[in-house]
Amino acid sequence: MLGIAGPATAQGITSADIQSGWMGFDGKYVAAFEMHLTPEWKTYWRAPGDAGIPPEFHFHGSQNVKSVEIIWPRPVPFGSDDLRSVGYLEHMMLPFKITPLDATAPIKVSLQTTMGVCKDICIPVELQIDKTLDPTQRKPVPKLVAGMLDVPIDKTQKMTVTCSFGQNAKDWTLETTFSHPSLGDMETLIIESANPDHWIALGSSNRDGATFKARARIKSNTGQAIALARSDLRFTLISTSQAIEVRGCSPP
């Protein structure tokens, strides 16, 4: 595993840094983690899909930081049909909102992240980046605004996903169906649980006109019994050009 203190470079990474932003009227400071990768290299979204290393972000040691909310822009799918992942090709921009303890004092951010960067093989990388942010900055930064807006479209109030649970010899299973026109090439469904100890792997999917169906396996990372509520699930359908999101599902 490579470990570097940023701003810095490493194999597959040409630059990685925290981009300064602005203090919003809501008392939250907008900044971003930005990483440029070598051509044809990629890294992963918060849920990587069938293969990949889920990135982890921590802010231990930061000063004048009460909480941090990471905003995940729309990823793109890559890989083969039987081993599909989602993430970012050659460039990753992750805006985040910092709630400071004192909105008038400097914000000292200490970011630690572990992620995979990949071309033919994946390399785990650890980054440590420190930055002091000026709370008097008020002017929005266009590229950070663009990243905050380019997120999966929330369709929770406009469409219904149905799902049913089952069990086979090894795992719990989840079958889901929803109606929505095709989003385009390489449609990939990511299913996430509100419980971080649960891992949901897509087994198969198919589209018939406006109907998309998928079957997934549910595993426990801790070996403990699985207890899921339909309201705990988040469904994100991603193509090369679009992404939509629905939270929760209903019985068939």
C-alpha positions as CSV (number, residue, x, y, z in Angstrom):
1,M,0.0,0.0,0.0
2,L,1.3,3.4,-0.9
3,G,1.1,6.2,1.6
4,I,1.6,9.9,0.7
5,A,1.1,13.2,2.4
6,G,-0.6,15.7,0.1
7,P,-0.7,17.7,-1.9
8,A,1.3,14.9,-3.6
9,T,1.5,12.4,-6.4
10,A,1.8,8.6,-6.5
11,Q,1.6,5.9,-9.1
12,G,-1.7,6.5,-11.0
13,I,-2.2,9.9,-9.3
14,T,-0.8,13.1,-10.9
15,S,-2.2,15.4,-8.1
16,A,-4.3,15.3,-5.0
17,D,-5.3,18.2,-2.8
18,I,-8.1,20.0,-0.9
19,Q,-9.6,22.8,-2.9
20,S,-10.6,25.9,-0.9
21,G,-14.1,27.2,-1.3
22,W,-16.4,29.6,0.5
23,M,-18.4,30.1,3.7
24,G,-22.1,29.8,2.9
25,F,-25.0,31.8,4.4
26,D,-26.0,28.6,6.3
27,G,-22.7,28.8,8.2
28,K,-21.2,25.8,6.4
29,Y,-17.9,26.0,4.5
30,V,-17.8,24.3,1.1
31,A,-14.5,22.8,0.0
32,A,-13.6,19.7,-2.1
33,F,-11.1,16.9,-2.4
34,E,-9.8,16.9,-5.9
35,M,-7.6,14.2,-7.5
36,H,-6.3,13.9,-11.0
37,L,-5.3,10.5,-12.3
38,T,-3.0,9.3,-15.0
39,P,-4.9,8.8,-18.4
40,E,-7.0,5.5,-18.3
41,W,-6.7,5.2,-14.5
42,K,-9.8,5.2,-12.3
43,T,-11.0,5.2,-8.8
44,Y,-14.3,4.2,-7.1
45,W,-17.6,5.7,-5.9
46,R,-18.8,5.4,-2.3
47,A,-20.2,2.0,-3.3
48,P,-17.9,0.5,-6.0
49,G,-20.3,-2.2,-7.3
50,D,-19.3,-5.8,-8.1
51,A,-15.6,-5.2,-7.7
52,G,-13.4,-2.4,-6.3
53,I,-12.2,-0.8,-3.1
54,P,-14.7,1.4,-1.4
55,P,-13.0,4.7,-0.5
56,E,-12.8,5.8,3.1
57,F,-12.5,9.4,4.3
58,H,-11.8,10.6,7.8
59,F,-11.1,14.0,9.3
60,H,-9.3,13.0,12.5
61,G,-7.1,15.8,13.9
62,S,-9.0,18.6,12.2
63,Q,-9.5,21.8,14.2
64,N,-12.6,24.0,14.4
65,V,-14.6,21.2,12.7
66,K,-17.9,20.0,14.2
67,S,-19.0,17.8,11.3
68,V,-18.4,17.1,7.6
69,E,-20.9,16.1,4.9
70,I,-19.4,14.6,1.7
71,I,-21.3,15.1,-1.5
72,W,-20.8,12.4,-4.1
73,P,-21.2,13.5,-7.8
74,R,-22.6,11.1,-10.3
75,P,-20.2,8.3,-11.1
76,V,-19.9,6.3,-14.4
77,P,-19.9,2.6,-14.9
78,F,-16.9,0.6,-16.2
79,G,-15.9,-3.0,-16.6
80,S,-17.5,-6.0,-18.2
81,D,-21.1,-7.0,-18.0
82,D,-20.4,-9.7,-15.5
83,L,-18.0,-7.6,-13.4
84,R,-19.3,-4.0,-13.4
85,S,-18.1,-1.2,-11.1
86,V,-18.8,2.5,-10.8
87,G,-16.5,5.4,-10.1
88,Y,-14.5,8.2,-11.7
89,L,-12.2,8.1,-14.7
90,E,-9.1,10.2,-14.6
91,H,-10.6,12.9,-12.3
92,M,-12.3,12.9,-9.0
93,M,-13.9,16.0,-7.4
94,L,-15.7,15.4,-4.1
95,P,-17.2,18.5,-2.6
96,F,-17.8,18.5,1.1
97,K,-19.6,20.8,3.6
98,I,-17.9,21.6,6.9
99,T,-19.9,22.7,9.9
100,P,-17.3,24.7,12.0
101,L,-17.4,25.1,15.7
102,D,-16.8,28.8,15.2
103,A,-17.8,30.2,11.8
104,T,-15.5,33.3,12.2
105,A,-12.3,31.3,12.9
106,P,-9.9,29.6,10.5
107,I,-10.8,25.9,9.7
108,K,-7.8,23.5,9.8
109,V,-8.8,20.4,7.9
110,S,-6.8,17.2,8.2
111,L,-8.1,14.6,5.7
112,Q,-7.1,11.0,5.7
113,T,-8.3,8.7,2.9
114,T,-7.8,5.2,1.8
115,M,-8.8,4.3,-1.8
116,G,-8.0,2.1,-4.8
117,V,-6.6,3.6,-8.0
118,C,-6.7,1.2,-10.9
119,K,-5.7,0.5,-14.5
120,D,-4.9,-3.1,-15.2
121,I,-4.6,-3.8,-11.5
122,C,-5.7,-1.8,-8.4
123,I,-3.3,-0.2,-6.0
124,P,-4.5,0.7,-2.5
125,V,-3.4,4.3,-1.6
126,E,-3.4,6.2,1.6
127,L,-3.4,10.0,1.5
128,Q,-3.0,12.6,4.2
129,I,-3.8,16.2,3.2
130,D,-3.9,19.2,5.5
131,K,-5.3,22.6,4.6
132,T,-6.3,25.8,6.4
133,L,-9.5,27.3,5.1
134,D,-10.4,31.0,5.4
135,P,-14.0,31.6,6.6
136,T,-14.0,35.1,5.2
137,Q,-14.2,33.8,1.7
138,R,-17.8,34.2,0.4
139,K,-17.6,33.9,-3.4
140,P,-18.7,30.4,-4.7
141,V,-16.2,28.5,-6.8
142,P,-17.8,27.4,-10.1
143,K,-16.2,24.0,-10.4
144,L,-17.2,23.1,-6.8
145,V,-20.8,24.3,-7.5
146,A,-20.8,22.1,-10.7
147,G,-19.7,19.1,-8.6
148,M,-22.5,19.7,-6.1
149,L,-25.1,19.9,-8.8
150,D,-24.0,16.8,-10.8
151,V,-25.4,14.2,-8.4
152,P,-27.9,11.4,-9.1
153,I,-31.4,12.7,-9.6
154,D,-33.7,11.9,-6.6
155,K,-36.8,10.1,-7.9
156,T,-38.0,8.9,-4.5
157,Q,-41.2,11.0,-4.6
158,K,-41.9,10.3,-8.3
159,M,-41.5,6.5,-8.7
160,T,-41.9,3.4,-6.7
161,V,-39.4,0.5,-6.4
162,T,-40.8,-2.8,-5.3
163,C,-38.6,-5.4,-3.5
164,S,-38.9,-8.8,-1.9
165,F,-36.5,-10.7,0.4
166,G,-35.7,-14.3,0.2
167,Q,-33.1,-16.8,1.5
168,N,-31.0,-19.5,-0.2
169,A,-28.5,-21.9,1.3
170,K,-25.9,-19.3,1.9
171,D,-27.3,-15.8,1.7
172,W,-30.3,-13.5,1.9
173,T,-31.5,-12.5,-1.5
174,L,-33.2,-9.3,-2.7
175,E,-35.3,-9.0,-5.8
176,T,-36.3,-5.6,-7.0
177,T,-38.3,-4.1,-9.8
178,F,-39.0,-0.6,-11.0
179,S,-40.4,1.2,-14.0
180,H,-38.3,3.8,-15.7
181,P,-37.1,4.3,-19.3
182,S,-33.5,3.2,-20.1
183,L,-30.9,5.6,-18.9
184,G,-28.5,4.6,-21.7
185,D,-25.4,2.5,-22.1
186,M,-24.0,0.2,-19.4
187,E,-26.9,0.6,-17.0
188,T,-25.7,-0.5,-13.6
189,L,-27.8,-0.8,-10.4
190,I,-26.1,-0.1,-7.0
191,I,-28.0,-1.1,-3.9
192,E,-26.9,0.3,-0.5
193,S,-28.0,-0.4,3.0
194,A,-28.2,2.2,5.8
195,N,-26.4,-0.4,8.0
196,P,-22.7,-0.3,7.2
197,D,-22.3,-3.9,8.3
198,H,-24.4,-5.1,5.3
199,W,-23.0,-5.6,1.9
200,I,-25.3,-6.0,-1.1
201,A,-23.9,-7.5,-4.3
202,L,-25.9,-7.4,-7.6
203,G,-26.3,-10.9,-9.0
204,S,-28.2,-10.4,-12.2
205,S,-30.3,-7.7,-13.9
206,N,-32.3,-7.3,-17.0
207,R,-34.4,-4.7,-18.8
208,D,-37.7,-5.3,-20.6
209,G,-38.8,-2.0,-22.1
210,A,-39.5,0.4,-19.3
211,T,-39.1,-2.3,-16.6
212,F,-35.8,-3.0,-14.9
213,K,-35.4,-6.0,-12.7
214,A,-32.5,-7.1,-10.5
215,R,-31.5,-9.8,-8.1
216,A,-28.9,-9.3,-5.4
217,R,-27.3,-11.1,-2.5
218,I,-27.1,-9.6,1.0
219,K,-24.2,-10.4,3.2
220,S,-23.1,-9.4,6.7
221,N,-19.6,-8.1,7.1
222,T,-19.6,-9.1,10.8
223,G,-21.2,-12.5,10.5
224,Q,-24.1,-11.4,12.6
225,A,-27.8,-11.9,11.6
226,I,-29.1,-9.7,8.9
227,A,-32.0,-7.4,9.8
228,L,-33.1,-5.1,7.0
229,A,-36.1,-2.8,6.6
230,R,-37.2,-1.7,3.2
231,S,-36.8,2.0,4.2
232,D,-33.1,1.3,4.9
233,L,-32.3,0.7,1.2
234,R,-31.0,3.1,-1.4
235,F,-31.2,2.2,-5.1
236,T,-29.0,4.1,-7.6
237,L,-29.3,3.3,-11.3
238,I,-26.3,4.6,-13.3
239,S,-25.4,4.8,-17.0
240,T,-22.6,6.4,-18.9
241,S,-24.6,9.7,-19.0
242,Q,-27.2,9.7,-16.3
243,A,-28.0,8.5,-12.8
244,I,-31.2,8.4,-10.7
245,E,-31.7,7.5,-7.0
246,V,-34.7,6.1,-5.0
247,R,-34.7,5.7,-1.3
248,G,-36.7,2.8,0.2
249,C,-38.9,0.2,-1.6
250,S,-42.4,-1.2,-1.2
251,P,-43.6,-4.8,-1.1
252,P,-44.5,-6.3,-4.6
